[in-house]
Amino acid sequence: MYRLSFRVGVALSAVLVLAGPVLAHEHPKRLEGALGHHRQAARASGPASRQVLNNFQILGRTNLGGGVPNADVFFYNHGGSVSKRVYVGTWSAQCTGQGVKIIDVNDPTKPKWTGYVGARADSSNEDMEVIRVGSRDVLGIGVQACGRQGSNGLALYDVTNPARPRPLAFLATNSGVHELDLVARSDGRALALLATPFSEFAEEPSGEFQIADIGNPTAPTIVGDWSIYNDSSLRIPAGNDEITSPFQGLGLFPVMFAHSARSADGGHTAYVSYWDAGVIKLDISDPSNPATAGRTLFPVTADGDAHSMTPYNVNGQRYILQNDEDFDPGPTTARVTSSATGTRRYAGIQEPWAATSLMATGTVSGTVHDAADGCEASDYSGTAGKIALADSVDPFYAEPPCPIGLQAALAAEAGAKAFVSNLLSVDDAWGYGPDVDPGALAAAEGMPIVQISDIDELAAAIRAASGAVTMTLRPNAPSWGYLRVFREVNSSGVDTYRQVGAFRGSQINAYDTFPPPPGSWSIHNTEVRGARAYSAWYSAGLVALDMADPTHPIMVGQFVPGTSNRHANSLGSGPAEVWGLAIDPSSGVIYLSEMRTGLWIVRPTGAAAP
């Protein structure tokens, strides 16, 4: 239990950085392999962005002050003499607890930053929304501790007069509120939908998706929650068994946690983006009893990382626009097949410490040599020209009989063409090790090293087969996170999802370049107006997509702001880092939060306009 708690603690500390393109300086081995490329790409020095104006017009900009990078953005029309305001969150990089910035945008050509709300020591305030509750305009802020004195929970403020915000209440949660959605239902209930990553493993555990009743915003209460472990029978993304651990995900960072929540159907449906577990649809007609209604699925060889979603309805059909936030475009995953299992594909990861990747060698096929625990040179007798398979014990649950690096070295010395580690663990394969002196791996130069998970039962099938078994290791193409489009179909009361389209960013500058230039080239958030989807794409800025045919999104515009060296201590130097966007539904004007340079206000033109 200690080892599991430790791993959850490590991942929880990473949750704050998952929303932005920069990581903390230190990561235990459990995360280094998964996130190292991300950290390196984001912090490496490089040229600033050259401004791109393709079917967008710049209306205004304000260089928001403060000593902390900007986070998400939300537009709200208060009506009356107050009218239009934009709210911009602050990220945890310096952990200043600065709160949320308020900007008067009644004249979008002359935005006025008017102040802060929600300052809270040692806390991050990245995501926020405003709704009307009774006679008040209520601002909800997701609060996450990023320092010793930090807080976790939902902060509520009366911003009916945004020039004089008044605190209403603070609802503590057992883990930070990472992203949220506020909704006022036609039945009179006002709800806050909260994503609280890893609260399943807090001292007083609860489901990671939590529902708060904020009908009385001075006394909010948690009225319901949902646990992927206790309230569902969902299966491991690439396996056969029910989910029992947060580390049964996909790719080099095989983690499942509630990252984002979004309402639909007038507040009777919640979509919870659950990272490697996909987007999970919940019926929240009864907020005290959320019920699992459906789930998007990744291909078994994907990296996962369902960050957020947007429901898109066209011609009576609902589609899910799913944003996969993946910062590791390296050769990370592999497709594994064997003659013992036919055409079924299994997920594998390429160990990040290996000197040679499958991307360099190309597909590798060969007869399997079973080296069992693979700790002695004699275990690899007869391996020459074959693919060596050996069991590796997960070091977070038990002391391995030998390091995985030693196993790889012995396989290479015996002449193996590839080494496949079968991870003995309740969790999925992950990039750890090699736990040997680098010199010991000299013989492994030129030999790909792939890990599979014992819980997927591939190794068991190979060992149970009669006669010689062949195995094939295929590299997956490196990719940043991109947009997936799922079609939602309800049949006999059951919602099913099939991926029908995608936009990978092949038209975005530097997206397909490998190794990548400095910057963060993953999608982050998407909003829809008419038949256009607008996506905040970090270093690629704002991307406009024609969604008239959801199965075939077409890029019709792009805006990339120029950048500065502000916050170089946390963001490094380099191109744009556009976090989020909000749309004024009455005018179509788009508000962008750029992490360094503040708020940009643009209007889509030409083919980018709805």
KEPALO-813508 format. One line per field, with one value per residue (C-alpha): chain; x, y, z; residue number from 1. Coordinates in steps of 0.5 Angstrom, whole numbers, plus 500, padded with zeros to 3 digits. Each point is the difference from the previous one (the first is absolute). Layout:
REM residues N
paza	A ...
px	X ...
py	Y ...
pz	Z ...
lumdren	NUM ...
REM end
This chain:
REM residues 610
paza	A A A A A A A A A A A A A A A A A A A A A A A A A A A A A A A A A A A A A A A A A A A A A A A A A A A A A A A A A A A A A A A A A A A A A A A A A A A A A A A A A A A A A A A A A A A A A A A A A A A A A A A A A A A A A A A A A A A A A A A A A A A A A A A A A A A A A A A A A A A A A A A A A A A A A A A A A A A A A A A A A A A A A A A A A A A A A A A A A A A A A A A A A A A A A A A A A A A A A A A A A A A A A A A A A A A A A A A A A A A A A A A A A A A A A A A A A A A A A A A A A A A A A A A A A A A A A A A A A A A A A A A A A A A A A A A A A A A A A A A A A A A A A A A A A A A A A A A A A A A A A A A A A A A A A A A A A A A A A A A A A A A A A A A A A A A A A A A A A A A A A A A A A A A A A A A A A A A A A A A A A A A A A A A A A A A A A A A A A A A A A A A A A A A A A A A A A A A A A A A A A A A A A A A A A A A A A A A A A A A A A A A A A A A A A A A A A A A A A A A A A A A A A A A A A A A A A A A A A A A A A A A A A A A A A A A A A A A A A A A A A A A A A A A A A A A A A A A A A A A A A A A A A A A A A A A A A A A A A A A A A A A A A A A A A A A A A A A A A A A A A A A A A A A A A A A A A A A A A A A A A A A A A A A A A A A A A A A A A A A A A A A A A A A A A A A A A A A A A A A A A A A A A A A A A A
px	500 506 503 493 499 507 498 494 503 505 495 496 505 501 493 501 505 496 495 506 506 506 501 504 507 500 496 501 502 492 499 507 499 493 501 507 499 495 504 506 496 496 507 505 501 498 497 494 494 499 493 495 494 496 493 500 500 503 495 504 505 502 507 497 504 503 505 497 498 493 495 493 495 493 495 494 495 497 495 498 505 505 499 506 506 506 503 507 503 507 504 504 507 503 494 499 492 499 492 496 501 494 500 495 498 494 505 504 505 502 499 501 503 497 502 501 495 501 507 502 507 504 494 499 494 500 492 494 493 495 492 494 497 494 501 508 505 505 507 502 508 503 506 506 505 507 504 500 494 496 493 496 492 495 500 494 500 494 502 493 505 506 504 498 500 498 502 494 503 505 499 506 501 505 504 500 495 504 494 493 493 494 493 493 495 493 498 503 506 507 505 508 503 507 506 504 506 502 495 499 506 500 499 493 499 494 499 504 494 496 493 499 493 502 492 502 507 501 500 502 500 502 494 503 506 502 506 503 502 494 494 502 502 504 506 507 501 505 498 495 499 496 504 503 506 501 506 497 500 503 507 506 496 494 496 492 497 495 502 494 493 495 492 495 493 498 504 497 507 507 506 506 507 503 507 502 493 497 494 495 492 496 493 499 493 500 506 501 501 504 499 505 497 506 507 505 505 507 504 504 506 499 503 493 500 492 501 493 494 495 493 499 492 499 494 497 507 504 508 505 506 505 507 506 505 507 506 505 501 505 501 496 495 500 495 501 498 501 499 497 495 498 498 499 504 503 503 507 505 507 504 503 507 501 505 497 492 496 499 507 500 493 496 503 498 503 499 499 505 497 505 495 503 506 505 505 504 498 493 502 503 498 497 504 496 494 495 502 494 501 496 502 497 497 505 494 497 505 508 502 504 505 499 497 506 504 495 500 508 500 495 505 506 497 498 493 497 495 498 493 499 493 499 497 496 492 502 502 506 504 507 504 508 505 502 507 507 499 506 497 495 506 498 493 501 496 495 493 497 493 495 494 495 499 492 499 502 504 506 495 498 506 503 493 501 503 506 504 497 502 499 499 502 498 501 494 501 502 495 498 493 494 493 496 492 496 493 495 494 495 497 495 502 508 504 506 506 504 505 498 505 506 505 507 503 504 498 503 507 505 495 503 507 504 504 495 503 499 493 493 497 494 492 498 492 495 494 494 496 496 503 507 505 505 506 505 506 506 506 495 496 492 498 493 497 494 496 494 503 502 503 505 502 503 505 497 504 506 502 507 502 507 503 505 505 495 500 506 502 494 498 507 501 496 494 493 496 493 496 493 494 493 495 495 494 497 505 505 506 505 504 507 504 508 504 505 497 493 493 499 494 498 495 499 500 499 500 501 494 493
py	500 505 499 501 506 503 499 503 506 501 500 505 505 499 502 507 500 496 506 504 499 500 495 500 499 493 494 493 495 498 506 502 496 502 507 502 501 505 504 500 503 505 503 499 507 502 506 503 500 503 503 496 503 495 502 504 507 503 505 501 497 502 498 497 502 495 496 493 497 501 494 499 505 501 505 502 506 503 504 507 505 495 496 496 497 495 496 497 495 500 494 496 502 504 498 508 498 506 499 501 506 505 503 505 499 504 503 494 505 503 494 503 495 502 496 493 496 493 501 495 498 494 498 500 503 497 499 504 502 505 498 503 498 503 508 499 499 494 499 493 499 493 500 496 500 501 502 498 504 499 499 495 501 504 508 504 507 505 504 503 507 497 506 498 493 497 493 495 494 495 492 496 494 494 502 506 502 499 502 502 502 503 499 503 495 501 497 505 497 503 495 500 494 499 496 498 496 494 502 492 499 506 499 501 497 502 499 505 503 503 504 506 504 507 502 504 502 502 493 495 493 494 496 494 497 495 495 496 494 500 503 496 494 503 496 502 504 495 493 496 501 505 507 499 505 507 497 495 505 501 502 503 503 495 504 501 505 505 506 504 500 503 501 498 499 506 497 493 497 501 498 499 500 494 500 493 498 504 505 497 502 500 501 505 501 498 504 495 494 501 494 498 501 499 500 502 495 501 495 495 503 508 504 502 507 502 507 503 500 504 497 502 499 500 498 496 496 501 500 500 505 497 504 495 504 496 503 495 499 495 493 498 494 494 495 493 493 493 494 497 506 501 507 502 506 502 506 501 506 501 501 507 498 495 503 497 501 496 507 499 492 500 494 494 493 494 493 501 498 499 502 499 505 502 501 495 500 493 502 503 494 499 507 502 503 499 505 499 500 501 501 507 501 507 504 503 494 495 500 497 494 504 507 501 503 493 496 504 500 493 499 504 497 493 503 502 504 503 500 499 502 497 504 496 505 502 506 501 501 506 503 498 498 498 500 498 504 503 496 494 501 501 493 502 506 498 496 502 499 500 499 496 499 493 503 500 492 500 497 495 498 499 496 495 499 494 500 507 506 506 508 506 507 506 507 505 507 505 505 506 500 502 500 494 500 494 499 499 495 498 493 497 505 498 506 497 504 499 504 503 506 503 506 499 507 498 507 503 503 495 495 494 502 495 501 506 507 504 501 496 498 496 502 502 503 501 504 500 505 498 495 503 497 504 497 503 496 503 501 500 505 500 495 501 494 499 494 500 493 498 494 504 506 505 506 507 505 501 505 500 506 502 499 503 497 502 494 497 497 495 500 501 504 498 500 502 496 501 497 501 503 503 503 505 497 506 503 494 504 495 501 496 500 499 498 506 505 501 500 501 502 497 500 494 502 497 492 500 504 496
pz	500 501 493 497 505 498 492 501 504 494 495 504 500 493 499 500 495 495 499 497 496 505 506 506 501 503 499 503 495 499 496 497 494 499 501 498 493 502 505 495 494 504 504 494 498 493 495 502 496 493 500 496 498 495 500 507 501 507 503 507 505 507 503 507 505 506 501 498 494 497 500 497 498 501 497 503 499 506 497 501 501 502 494 497 505 498 506 499 505 503 499 506 497 506 504 502 502 495 499 494 495 498 494 497 493 498 495 497 497 507 505 507 505 507 505 504 503 504 503 504 503 497 495 493 496 493 499 501 498 501 500 503 506 503 500 500 494 504 498 501 501 500 505 501 505 497 506 508 502 494 499 496 498 497 502 498 499 499 494 498 501 497 503 507 500 507 503 501 502 499 499 502 496 502 493 496 495 494 495 501 497 503 497 502 499 498 506 504 502 499 500 500 497 502 498 506 498 504 506 499 504 505 508 499 493 496 492 496 497 505 499 505 501 499 500 507 498 507 502 495 501 497 498 495 498 495 501 494 504 505 495 494 497 494 497 500 494 496 504 502 508 504 502 507 499 498 496 495 495 493 497 504 505 502 504 501 504 500 496 498 500 495 501 494 499 505 505 500 497 502 496 504 496 504 496 498 502 494 501 505 499 506 501 506 500 507 502 506 496 494 495 495 493 495 499 494 499 497 495 505 497 501 505 503 504 499 503 498 496 496 498 493 497 493 496 507 501 505 500 505 498 505 501 501 504 498 501 498 493 500 498 507 498 496 497 502 496 501 496 507 500 492 498 507 501 507 503 501 502 498 506 500 502 494 496 494 498 496 496 498 498 497 502 503 500 502 504 507 505 507 505 506 506 495 506 498 493 500 499 493 498 492 500 494 494 504 505 507 505 507 506 504 507 501 505 503 503 501 500 493 500 495 496 494 497 502 496 494 500 501 494 496 502 497 494 500 495 505 507 503 507 503 506 506 503 501 496 493 497 501 499 506 501 497 507 498 498 493 498 501 495 494 497 500 494 494 504 501 507 501 506 500 506 503 502 492 500 494 503 503 493 497 506 499 493 497 496 497 501 496 502 496 503 496 502 500 497 505 501 504 503 495 499 500 498 502 498 506 499 504 499 505 506 499 497 496 496 494 498 493 499 502 499 502 498 494 497 506 500 503 502 496 501 504 504 502 500 507 502 502 494 503 500 506 500 495 499 495 496 495 495 502 506 503 504 504 498 504 496 493 503 498 495 496 498 495 503 495 499 507 497 496 504 495 503 497 504 506 504 504 504 501 506 505 505 506 505 497 507 499 493 497 494 493 496 503 505 499 506 499 496 501 495 501 497 498 496 498 503 503 506 501 506 498 506 499 497 502 497 493 496 493 495 495 493 493 501 507 502 501
lumdren	1 2 3 4 5 6 7 8 9 10 11 12 13 14 15 16 17 18 19 20 21 22 23 24 25 26 27 28 29 30 31 32 33 34 35 36 37 38 39 40 41 42 43 44 45 46 47 48 49 50 51 52 53 54 55 56 57 58 59 60 61 62 63 64 65 66 67 68 69 70 71 72 73 74 75 76 77 78 79 80 81 82 83 84 85 86 87 88 89 90 91 92 93 94 95 96 97 98 99 100 101 102 103 104 105 106 107 108 109 110 111 112 113 114 115 116 117 118 119 120 121 122 123 124 125 126 127 128 129 130 131 132 133 134 135 136 137 138 139 140 141 142 143 144 145 146 147 148 149 150 151 152 153 154 155 156 157 158 159 160 161 162 163 164 165 166 167 168 169 170 171 172 173 174 175 176 177 178 179 180 181 182 183 184 185 186 187 188 189 190 191 192 193 194 195 196 197 198 199 200 201 202 203 204 205 206 207 208 209 210 211 212 213 214 215 216 217 218 219 220 221 222 223 224 225 226 227 228 229 230 231 232 233 234 235 236 237 238 239 240 241 242 243 244 245 246 247 248 249 250 251 252 253 254 255 256 257 258 259 260 261 262 263 264 265 266 267 268 269 270 271 272 273 274 275 276 277 278 279 280 281 282 283 284 285 286 287 288 289 290 291 292 293 294 295 296 297 298 299 300 301 302 303 304 305 306 307 308 309 310 311 312 313 314 315 316 317 318 319 320 321 322 323 324 325 326 327 328 329 330 331 332 333 334 335 336 337 338 339 340 341 342 343 344 345 346 347 348 349 350 351 352 353 354 355 356 357 358 359 360 361 362 363 364 365 366 367 368 369 370 371 372 373 374 375 376 377 378 379 380 381 382 383 384 385 386 387 388 389 390 391 392 393 394 395 396 397 398 399 400 401 402 403 404 405 406 407 408 409 410 411 412 413 414 415 416 417 418 419 420 421 422 423 424 425 426 427 428 429 430 431 432 433 434 435 436 437 438 439 440 441 442 443 444 445 446 447 448 449 450 451 452 453 454 455 456 457 458 459 460 461 462 463 464 465 466 467 468 469 470 471 472 473 474 475 476 477 478 479 480 481 482 483 484 485 486 487 488 489 490 491 492 493 494 495 496 497 498 499 500 501 502 503 504 505 506 507 508 509 510 511 512 513 514 515 516 517 518 519 520 521 522 523 524 525 526 527 528 529 530 531 532 533 534 535 536 537 538 539 540 541 542 543 544 545 546 547 548 549 550 551 552 553 554 555 556 557 558 559 560 561 562 563 564 565 566 567 568 569 570 571 572 573 574 575 576 577 578 579 580 581 582 583 584 585 586 587 588 589 590 591 592 593 594 595 596 597 598 599 600 601 602 603 604 605 606 607 608 609 610
REM end
